[in-house]
Amino acid sequence: REGSFIGHDDDIDLGLILNAANVQDAVNEFISVYKLLASKLEFEIKTSFNSPVLKITLPSDVVVDLFPTWIMNDKLFIWPHTFGELDKADLFPLKAMALNGVEFPAPAKPEKMLALNYGQGWEKPDADFVFPWREARSRFRSFLRTYWWAVRKLALSKLFERR
């Protein structure tokens, strides 16, 4: 919003763009990316049953949150805020945006994504803003159920690997 980091935020949020055309493929690829990162990086990487986000703690103690992002029928899906309301063209091609004077890749139309995530008044800070988690869980129900089963399966495989 102001071209700098949000003062009260304590992490970096990124969309992990998956090459998936449906919910099952999105979950499978997300779990595969988790396994790959966990095996290759020396950083702490966490995921949870409750929220399909990869949390990577960098050596500087900065946390990077990777949110699953995929496209079905040219519609964009990003847990937890975008459920087909945006077109692929709202994300691609990525454009450069400056943050603290350094350019980073950003969505083609970031305003549309910010309005979906934070509401129409996203341009002004709102100390009373509360994300509608119940609605998000309802809209992403199929994805979440598929994810929960995959994470349970992953946890069981890790348990058996230890034996």
ChimeraX attribute file (.defattr): number of C-alpha atoms within 10 A of each C-alpha:
attribute: neighborCount
match mode: 1-to-1
recipient: residues
	/A:1	12
	/A:2	9
	/A:3	11
	/A:4	11
	/A:5	13
	/A:6	11
	/A:7	6
	/A:8	6
	/A:9	8
	/A:10	12
	/A:11	16
	/A:12	13
	/A:13	14
	/A:14	15
	/A:15	16
	/A:16	17
	/A:17	17
	/A:18	18
	/A:19	14
	/A:20	17
	/A:21	13
	/A:22	13
	/A:23	20
	/A:24	15
	/A:25	15
	/A:26	24
	/A:27	25
	/A:28	16
	/A:29	17
	/A:30	26
	/A:31	19
	/A:32	12
	/A:33	15
	/A:34	18
	/A:35	13
	/A:36	11
	/A:37	16
	/A:38	15
	/A:39	11
	/A:40	8
	/A:41	11
	/A:42	11
	/A:43	15
	/A:44	14
	/A:45	19
	/A:46	14
	/A:47	16
	/A:48	13
	/A:49	14
	/A:50	10
	/A:51	14
	/A:52	22
	/A:53	23
	/A:54	23
	/A:55	21
	/A:56	22
	/A:57	17
	/A:58	14
	/A:59	10
	/A:60	6
	/A:61	12
	/A:62	12
	/A:63	18
	/A:64	18
	/A:65	20
	/A:66	21
	/A:67	21
	/A:68	21
	/A:69	21
	/A:70	26
	/A:71	22
	/A:72	16
	/A:73	10
	/A:74	13
	/A:75	17
	/A:76	19
	/A:77	23
	/A:78	20
	/A:79	21
	/A:80	21
	/A:81	22
	/A:82	19
	/A:83	18
	/A:84	17
	/A:85	14
	/A:86	19
	/A:87	15
	/A:88	19
	/A:89	14
	/A:90	18
	/A:91	18
	/A:92	12
	/A:93	13
	/A:94	15
	/A:95	14
	/A:96	13
	/A:97	16
	/A:98	12
	/A:99	13
	/A:100	10
	/A:101	9
	/A:102	10
	/A:103	11
	/A:104	11
	/A:105	11
	/A:106	17
	/A:107	19
	/A:108	18
	/A:109	16
	/A:110	14
	/A:111	15
	/A:112	16
	/A:113	19
	/A:114	17
	/A:115	14
	/A:116	15
	/A:117	16
	/A:118	17
	/A:119	14
	/A:120	12
	/A:121	11
	/A:122	15
	/A:123	13
	/A:124	9
	/A:125	11
	/A:126	10
	/A:127	6
	/A:128	6
	/A:129	11
	/A:130	9
	/A:131	13
	/A:132	12
	/A:133	11
	/A:134	8
	/A:135	12
	/A:136	15
	/A:137	18
	/A:138	10
	/A:139	17
	/A:140	18
	/A:141	12
	/A:142	12
	/A:143	17
	/A:144	20
	/A:145	15
	/A:146	16
	/A:147	24
	/A:148	17
	/A:149	13
	/A:150	18
	/A:151	18
	/A:152	13
	/A:153	12
	/A:154	14
	/A:155	12
	/A:156	11
	/A:157	11
	/A:158	11
	/A:159	10
	/A:160	9
	/A:161	8
	/A:162	6
	/A:163	5
